[in-house]
Amino acid sequence: MGDRGGSGRPAARPATIKDVAAAAGVGIATVSRVFSGGSVSAATRERVLAAAGDLDYRPSAVGRSLKLQRTGGIGLIVPDVTDPFCADLIAGVLECARTFGEHVLLDAAHGDAGREAAIADRMMEQRVDGIIVVPEGDPAAWHSVVGAGGWVVSVDRVLPGPPDVLTVLIDDRAGVRALVEYLVGLGHRRIAFLGAASPGAPTGVREAAFRDTLAQLGVAVDEDLVVAARPERDSAYAAAAGLLQRRAGASAVLAAGHLIGEAAVLVARELDLRVPADVSIAMVGDVSWAELCDPPLTAVARPGHDAGYRACELLLRDRTRARGGPVLLPTELVIRGSCGPPRRA
């Protein structure tokens, strides 16, 4: 007699959808909905997936694609796979996709609008179930995807136009507000902002929150202390050096991103400025090296993993909330040793 698995089936015969349905106590149609991303209750989904795992069931991708006229899978487009936020986002999407039995097609646009549009077109040709994107290109390209019947989840950016684009945002406004309130509470009144950008980008939202919070606290914004910098190392270094070398009197520096924060720390070290005795430094984005600095860097943590997981859930399960507005995920202020009271003259 041949070996038998724990389910009582002969080991040589692969499990079928009928086996999973019987083990989970549901109908075959319910199992099919679970693996095609259809609407079922969370408890039923968990029961079906548990039964499938016990039986080592693998749905036929070829069969599903022939029946549904799609190949399945999720498209994921990010600006840069090496960026810490994007890396966390990718991990979140992959973890969620595994729970749905889906695979992920990943590509990076590297800030090239034409490349982003071409990747989207290729993914649509491959008939993916939908695309998750951190968009940097022309919104019109995504209008075309939606117009062709594609599902899109935009992460960390708002795509103006089609109401059927699902959106997951990070509450950068609240994060920057908490950080500015913390710095003002320490006694800082001359706070520099590094990383101004166009209003549609996340750093634009952060600058607006910086200005609004200071105004609400009755602290004047010194325009000489608001310095533009692109999220690139050369631009970030030039901006930080220009600010700190001219001794503009900033007692604290708020960097709008981790590359700009890294540049501020490096320039301060080169100029023999003590942190936080001579200048306090904090940034948006709690990357792994922040706590390894001397002193460790105060930062606003942005939930990249959660954003990726939630975006995948929206795409595969919660598409009906498209018209309910963006999903807004909270940030967290992580206070470390890089900020202190301003030095007295």
N, C-alpha and C positions, 0 to 999 in steps of 0.2 A: 504494500500500500504506500502511495507517495506521501511525502510530507504535507502536512496541512497547517495553514496559518491559524492564528488565534481566532479568526472569524469563522473557522470551520470549512472554508472553501479550499479546494485543491490549490496548492501554491502556484501550479502552472497556469491557471486561468486568471487573466487579469479581471479586476472588478469592473462591473458595468454600472451605468447610471441606475439600473433597476436595483442592483445590490445596495447602492447608497441610499436610495429612497426607502427600501425596506428597513435598513439599519437605523435610519433617522426617523422612521415612522411618518413619512410624508409621501406625497405623490411625485411621480417622475417629473411633472411640469414644475413643481416647486424646486426640485434639484436643478433643473435646467435654468430657472430664473436666477438662482444663486450664482451659478457659474457664468451667466451672461450679464450679470450686473443688474438684474431686474429688481422689482420691488418685493421684498419680503421683510418680515420682522427681524429685529436683531437676534432674538432668541432662536428663531428658526434657522437663520443664517449660520449661527454658531453651531447648532446641532448638526446641520448638514455638513459643514466643513469638518467638524469633529469626526463624523462618520466616514467622510471621504478620507481623512487622514488615517483612521484606523484601518481602512480597507486598502490604503495606498492607491486610491482611485485617481486617475489622470484623465480629465476630459479631452476629447479629441479636438485639437485646434483645427485640423483640416475639416472635420465634420461641421464644426460650428461656423467656420468661414463660408462653407458652401451653402449652409442653411440661411445664414444671416447676411450674406453678401458683404462680409467684412473679414479682415484677418485677425481682428482683436488686438489687444495690446494698447498701451498708452504712449503717446508721444510726449516727450519732455524736452523743452528747449530752455537753456540757461545762457547767461552771458559768458560765464567762465567756470568750468568745472573745478578749478583750483581755488576759487574764491571761497572763504570759510562759510559764508551764509549759503551759497549755492551748494556746497558740499553737504551741509546739514539738510537743506531742502531735498536734495537727491535721495539722501538716506531715508527721509520721511516718506517720500513717494514710493520708493522701493519696498519699504516695510508694509505700507498699506496695500500696495499692488499684490504682494504675496498672499495676503489674507483673502483676496478676491480671485486668486489663481490667474492673475494677469501678468504679462511681461511688459517691460518698459523699453521703448526706443529712445535713446538719449543722444542729444547733439548740442553743440555750443555755437552761438552766433558771434561772439567776440565783438559786440558792439556794431556789427555790420548789418544795416537794415536790409540790404539785398540778400545777404546770406540767410538772415532770419526768415524772410519771405520764401526763399527757395527751400529751406528745410521744412517749413510748414506745408508747402505744396507737395513735397516728396512724401511727407507723412500722410497727407490726405490721399495721395495716389495709392499708398499702401493700406488704405481703409482702416486706420486705427480707430478705436472707439472714441477718442477725443485727444486733445492736446493741452498739456499744462505748460505755461510759458511765463518767464520773467521778461516781459516785452521791452525792447529798446528801439524797435524800428517804427515804421509807419503804421499807425492804427488801421489804415485802409486795408492793409494786407489781411488783418484779422477779421475785418468786416466781410471780406471775400470768403474766408474760411467758414464763418457763421452762415453766410448766404448760401454756401454750397451744402449746408446741412451738418457741418461739423460742430462738435461741442468744444468749447474753449474755456479753460480756467486761467485767469490772469493772476499772478502772484506778485505782490509788492508794488504793483502799478495799477492805476485805473485806466482801462481802455475806453475812451469815450465812444459813444455810438450805440451799437447793438445792445438792447436790454438783455439778450440771452447769453451774454458773456458773464460767466461766474467769476467772482473776484474774492481773493483772500488777501487781506492787508495786515500789516504790522502797525500797531498803534504807536508810531514814532512820535506823534504829537505829545502824547501823554508821557512818553519816556524822556523826551527833551525837557518838557515842563518840569518833571520831577528832578532832573539833573540841574536845571537852572535854579530852581527853588532851593536845592541843596547848597549850591555855590553861594547864592545870595545869603542864605542862612549862616554860612561861615564868615560872612562879612565882605564878600567880593562885590565890587561895584563896576570895575573895569574888566569885563569878561570878553575875550576875543572869540569869534566864531570862524573856524576854518572849514571851508567846503561849500560855499554858496553855489547854487546851481539853478537851473530853470525850474519854475514852479511845479511842473508835472512830475519831476523825478523825486525820489525819496529825500534827497538832501535838500530839495526846495521846500518840502514839507517841514523838514527839521529847522531850516532857517526861519521860516514863518513862525514856528512854535517858539523858537529862541526870542524873536522880536516881540511876539505877543506876550510871552511870560514876563519879560523884563518890563514891558509897559504896564502890565497888571500889577507888578511889584513896585512901580514908581521909580524904576532905574532907567536912566537914559541910555540909548544905544549909541556908542561912538562908532561912526561909519568907518573910521580908520582901522577899527579892530574887526571889521567884517571883511574877510579875505577870501576871494574866489580860488578854488582849487578843483581840478578834475580828479576823479578817483584813479589816478595813475601815479606811480612812485615819483617820477621826475617832477610832475606838476605839484604833488603834495609837498615834496621837499622844498621846492622853490617858494611855495606859499608860506610854509612854516619858517623857513630861513628869513624871508622878507619881513615877516612879522616880528620875530624874536631878535633879529640882528639890529633892527632900528630902535629897539628899546622903546616901544610905543606906550609903555606903561601898563600893559595888561598884567593883571595879577593872577588871572586864570585863563586857560585855553580850553574851549570846547571844540573838539574835532568831530566833524559830521560823519566820519567813517573810519574804519580801522587802518587803511593805508595812510590817511592824513594823521591819525593818532600816532602811528608808528613814526612818521616823519617828525612830528612835534617832539617826541621823546628823543629821537636821534639828534635833532638840532639843539635841544636843550643841553644834552650831554656834551656836544661839541663846543658849546658856548660856556661850559662850566656853570650852567644855571642849576641850582639845587631844586629838586622836586620833593616836597611841595614848598620848601622854605622860600625860594625865590619866585616860583611860579607853580600854580596848580594845573594839572593836566587831566582831562577826562575825555572820553570818546563814546560815540554811538557804535555798538558792536562789541560784544564781549568775546573776543577770539581767544584761542588757547594761550597765546604768549602774554596776554594782559596780566595774568596773575604771576608770571615769571619775571616781570620787570622789577627793578629795584628803584623805588618802591613799587609794589603791585598797582596796576592802573584801575582807577574807578571807571566803570563803563555801564552803558545801558545794554542789557542782554536782549537780543532779538530772537524769537523762537523759530529758527529756520526749519528744524525738524518737524515741529508741530504744523507749520505752514504747509510743508510738503505733504504730510499725512492728511491734513484737512482738505487740501486741494484734490488729492486723489479720491477721498471719500465723496466730495462734491461731484466729481466727474462720474464715478461709478455707481453712486447710490442716491445722492441728494440733488439731482438736477432740477427738481421742481422748485427749489428755493432760489432760482435764478433771479426772479423779480423781487426777492425779499431784501435786496441790498447786500453789500459786501459782508463777508465774515471778517470781523476785526479781532485780532489776537493781541493779548496784552504783552507789554514789555516789562522788564524788571531792572531797577537801579541796583547795581552791585557796587557797594561802597568799599573801597580799599584804601591804601595809604598814600595815593598820589595827590590828594586834595587836603588842604588845611587852610587855616585863616590867612588872610593876606599879610605880607610883611609890613610892619609899621615904618613909615618914613623917619 
